[in-house]
Amino acid sequence: MTALIETTGVSKSYGDFVALDDVTLSIAEGELVSIVGPNGAGKTTLVNVLTGLLKPTAGVVRFKGEDIAGIGPVRLAHRGMARAFQLVHIFPAMTVGETIAVAVISQTHKSFRLFAAAAKDEAVRERVREVAAIFGLDTKLERQSRLLSQGEKKLLDIASAFALSPEVILLDEPTSGVSSGDKHGIMRGVVDAAKRAGVKAIILVEHDMDLVAEYSSRIVALQGGRVLADRPPAEFFSDPEIIAAIVGKMVGKLAKGA
Amino acid sequence: MRIAALVVAIVVLAAVPKFAQPYYVTLVLPALAYSIALLGFNLLFGYTGLLSFGHALFVAIGAYGAAVASSKLGIKSFELVLLLSGLAAVVVAIPVALLSVRYVRIFFGILTLAFGMLFHSFLFKFYNITGGDTGIRVLRPTLLGEAYADLDKTTFLIGPFYYYCLALLVVLGIAMWRIVRSPFGMHLRAIRENPRKAEYLGVRVRFFRLVAFLISAFYCAIGGVILAVNTGQADPELAYWTHSGELVFMTVLGGFASFLGPIVGAFAFIFLKSELMGATQYWRFWLGAILVLIVVLFPRGLVGLGQDLWNKVRRK
C-alpha cells in the first residue's frame, strides 16, 4: 500500500518540554486511523503537525510524497486535506448554503471573481446541494447557520470540510458536544459520506472508545509524546498492557464494560 | 420593490437642483462624496469585520491628488484626476494594508489610526510640498472634456458637477453591490465570521483582507476628490483623526449591517450637522449624544430602525 501521509522521526519540543518524541507512522489509502491517548499525550501537537500548522523540530512529515511541514491550512486545503475541529467552527451569520459554497468556491478557484454573482453560479449551487444532501442539510440551505441545532452545526462544520473534495480528512472529536445517542448516528453518517465522496483516508482523534473500536481500521496510541502502540482494533483492545496504560486513563466506557 | 425604491431615490436626487435652494444642493454634494467613500469603508468594516480609524487618510489622498493634479500638473480632465487620485490611494494603501491586516480588532484600529496621524503630520509639516495648514487649491476640472467656462462656480457645482457625481455614485454603487454579492464578497463575510475556519476552507485570509482594504482606499479617494473640487481646497484637516471618526460615525448612524446603511448615514450626518451647527454652538455635544442613542437603542442604525418600522406597519 502506498502511504498517503507519513511521518518519519517527528519530534516537536517547546523549550525543554517535549510534546512529540520520534513519532513515525504512516496512513495508507482506505484506512481510518484513530489517534488516542490521555490528555497531554501529544495528540493535538501531532494533529497540528499532520495538518501543516506546526513545523516539527526534527523529522519529516509528508502528504502524497510532498513535505508539508508548516505549509499552513490554506495550502493544505488546496492540496487535498481538510480538517474539522473539536469545537464547532461555522460562519454564524451566513446561511447553510453559503457556508458550504465558501468551500466549493475556494476549491474550484473561483474566489477572485470580483463582479460575478455567487448565488447564480449553477455549478457551485449544484455541488452545494450535493454536499448538503449527504449530511441531510439540503432542506436547510437558506437557514442562518447560527439557528441550527448543535448537532446540525457540527454536521455543517464537517460538511463544509467535505465540500473541499479532500483526499484525507482529519476529524478532531467529531462527536464532542453531541448527546451520546447521536454520536453513532453522526459517525456513521460521516464515514459513509466520506466513502461516497471519495475520501481516501480519515484521521480521527476521539476520546470515546466505543466509537474508536467500531470505526477504526487502525489505532495509534500516544503517551508522553511517543507512539505506544499502532495496531488494528482487535489486537489493540486485547492487550492488557495497552488497556491499562491508555484506555484505563481515559473515560472509556469499553474499558469499564469489558 | 427595493429596486423601485432605489430608482425613486435616484430620481429625487436628480431633481434636487431643480427645486431645492442652492445651499441645500451644495450640502448634497458632500453627501454624495461621503456615500462613495463609505461604500468602500464599509466593505472593510461591515463586510470584512475590520474597523479602521484612519480611513480619512485615503479621503485626504484623493483630495490632495486632485489638488496636485490640477494646481501643479495642470491636469484638467476630471476623469484623469479621479483615476490618478484613486491609484495614488491604492499605492499608499498597499504598505499600510500589508502592515495593518496582520492584526484585527482594536490592534487594526490603532494601526490605521496611527497611519492616518502620520499622514496628517506629513501634510502639516512639509510646507513646501503640501502647503502646510493652508493646503493646496483645487482648480475646476473639465467634465468629459467640457469646461463649462460660461458657468460661475456655484452654477457649475450644483449643475453639471452635481449630476456627474450622482452618476459616479450610481456606477460605483452598482460595482460595490456586485462585489459584495460575488464569490470574493462571500469570502470576505466568511473571514469576518470566522477567519480560522475560512483558512481551513482554503481562503487566503490576509490576502483577501488586503484586497478589500485596497478597494476601500480607492472608494475613499474618489470621495475625497469630489469633496476637494466642491470646496476648491485640499487641507490637512481632511486627514485628521476626527475626520476618520466621522466616517465611522456616519456608517454606524446609517447602519453598517446593511448595504445602503452608509449612504443613508452620509446624508443624515451632513444634514444633521448643518442643522445643528446653525442651531447651536454645542453641535458637537448633540452629535455625540445622538451617536450614543443610536448605538444603545438602534444598533442597526437608521436603516435597521426603518426596517423595524416598515415591518410593524406591514403587520398591521
Interface residues (C-beta under 8 A of the other chain):
Chain A: G72 P73 V74 A77 H78 A82 R83 F85 H89 I90 F91 P92 A93 M94 E98 T99 A101 V102 A103 I105 S106 Q107 K110 S111 F112 R113 L114 F115 A116 A117 A118 A119 D121 V124 D157 S160 A161 A163 L164
Chain B: A175 R178 I179 R181 S182 P183 F184 G185 M186 H187 R189 A190 E193 N194 R196 K197 A198 E199 Y200 L201 G202 V203 R204 V205 F208
